[in-house]
């Protein structure tokens, strides 16, 4: 009986011992699997930290950084996946993995914050530069202009005569009939008025106020002032009812000269014209006088200059003569002196005048005077 009982106890003890061994093996296996899982998660965290750090550094804009942050730290990120897997680990492994997980998250948060600050500062600088208004900028699209050729020619002519001892005088462009015609020995209905057909203004008596046809009225005003002797030139704008063509335009500029002194002769006039011609056109160009008629001078002459195109050899411009007409001149008529109260027995003088556009045309070899008033920038830029 005892033997039988002993055998039963032995069997029970053997069964318990077998169960203990199975439990031990199961725990050892579980511990081994937990260790393997921990190492795997640690390895994933290491790789995640390296890859995420590089991705954050590569972000080139705030938008790109936000997308990277979502991919690294968002709910669908590898970091969130590892966080969910921590719950299946043993308490010891869970603690270690959890601590490492928090370290990686904190480091990535710091990298993202630093990168965000850097990108924001750079983007602010770019925005400020793009929106900056540079008030000192000089745009090259506006080209500086220059004086018109006619103005430049007038200034050069004035310089020539000032150098010869003349003064420059000016007067109004709107004149009375007396200053423009009658004081110059051109009474009403005189045939010579046809040479200066002009524009009258509806002021006062009919045909009593007009746009001046020459700058000769300035000479009348100078002589009326009574300050003798006179050595003066009068440049300015004039108006005539001419049809515009290659040699005429209805609004033009003229310069006239007046000398009043004791003992003035026609030889003085010829010498003055020659001196002016060589001073303005150059030493190769000379002048000559040809008899003519003007109501306000006696004797009168047209003065011609050597053709500037062929220099006297003969060409189409000068009709093969070698000379081109430039203006008119003559000794002041005693009737003009009488009109302004100057004693022609004591004083004598001469006058001359020519078109400023004509001077520019001859000096610069311009074929058509109308080019001076057409405002073609391609033409004007040449001077």
Rosetta blueprint (number, residue, H / E / L):
1 X L
2 X H
3 X H
4 X H
5 X H
6 X H
7 X H
8 X H
9 X H
10 X H
11 X H
12 X H
13 X H
14 X H
15 X H
16 X H
17 X H
18 X H
19 X H
20 X H
21 X H
22 X H
23 X H
24 X H
25 X H
26 X H
27 X H
28 X H
29 X H
30 X H
31 X H
32 X H
33 X H
34 X H
35 X H
36 X H
37 X H
38 X H
39 X H
40 X H
41 X H
42 X H
43 X H
44 X H
45 X H
46 X H
47 X H
48 X H
49 X H
50 X H
51 X H
52 X H
53 X H
54 X H
55 X H
56 X H
57 X H
58 X H
59 X L
60 X L
61 X L
62 X H
63 X H
64 X H
65 X H
66 X H
67 X H
68 X H
69 X H
70 X H
71 X H
72 X H
73 X H
74 X L
75 X L
76 X L
77 X L
78 X H
79 X H
80 X H
81 X H
82 X H
83 X H
84 X H
85 X H
86 X H
87 X H
88 X H
89 X L
90 X L
91 X H
92 X H
93 X H
94 X H
95 X H
96 X H
97 X H
98 X H
99 X H
100 X H
101 X H
102 X H
103 X H
104 X H
105 X H
106 X H
107 X H
108 X H
109 X H
110 X H
111 X H
112 X H
113 X H
114 X H
115 X H
116 X H
117 X H
118 X H
119 X H
120 X H
121 X H
122 X H
123 X H
124 X H
125 X H
126 X H
127 X H
128 X H
129 X H
130 X H
131 X H
132 X L
133 X L
134 X L
135 X L
136 X L
137 X L
138 X L
139 X L
140 X L
141 X L
142 X L
143 X L
144 X L
145 X L
146 X L
147 X L
148 X L
149 X H
150 X H
151 X H
152 X H
153 X H
154 X H
155 X H
156 X H
157 X H
158 X H
159 X H
160 X H
161 X H
162 X H
163 X H
164 X L
165 X L
166 X L
167 X E
168 X E
169 X L
170 X L
171 X L
172 X L
173 X L
174 X E
175 X E
176 X E
177 X H
178 X H
179 X H
180 X H
181 X L
182 X H
183 X H
184 X H
185 X L
186 X L
187 X L
188 X L
189 X L
190 X L
191 X H
192 X H
193 X H
194 X H
195 X H
196 X H
197 X L
198 X L
199 X L
200 X E
201 X L
202 X L
203 X L
204 X L
205 X L
206 X L
207 X L
208 X L
209 X E
210 X E
211 X E
212 X L
213 X L
214 X L
215 X L
216 X H
217 X H
218 X H
219 X H
220 X H
221 X H
222 X H
223 X H
224 X H
225 X H
226 X L
227 X L
228 X L
229 X L
230 X E
231 X E
232 X E
233 X E
234 X E
235 X E
236 X E
237 X E
238 X E
239 X E
240 X L
241 X L
242 X L
243 X L
244 X L
245 X L
246 X L
247 X L
248 X L
249 X L
250 X L
251 X E
252 X E
253 X E
254 X E
255 X E
256 X E
257 X E
258 X E
259 X E
260 X E
261 X E
262 X L
263 X L
264 X L
265 X L
266 X H
267 X H
268 X H
269 X H
270 X H
271 X H
272 X H
273 X H
274 X H
275 X H
276 X H
277 X H
278 X H
279 X H
280 X H
281 X H
282 X L
283 X L
284 X L
285 X L
286 X L
287 X E
288 X E
289 X E
290 X E
291 X E
292 X E
293 X E
294 X E
295 X L
296 X L
297 X E
298 X E
299 X E
300 X E
301 X E
302 X E
303 X E
304 X E
305 X E
306 X E
307 X L
308 X L
309 X L
310 X L
311 X L
312 X L
313 X L
314 X L
315 X L
316 X L
317 X L
318 X L
319 X L
320 X L
321 X L
322 X L
323 X E
324 X E
325 X E
326 X E
327 X E
328 X E
329 X E
330 X E
331 X E
332 X E
333 X L
334 X H
335 X H
336 X H
337 X H
338 X H
339 X H
340 X H
341 X L
342 X L
343 X L
344 X L
345 X L
346 X L
347 X L
348 X E
349 X E
350 X E
351 X E
352 X E
353 X E
354 X E
355 X E
356 X H
357 X H
358 X H
359 X H
360 X H
361 X H
362 X H
363 X H
364 X H
365 X L
366 X L
367 X L
368 X L
369 X H
370 X H
371 X H
372 X H
373 X L
374 X L
375 X L
376 X L
377 X H
378 X H
379 X H
380 X H
381 X L
382 X L
383 X L
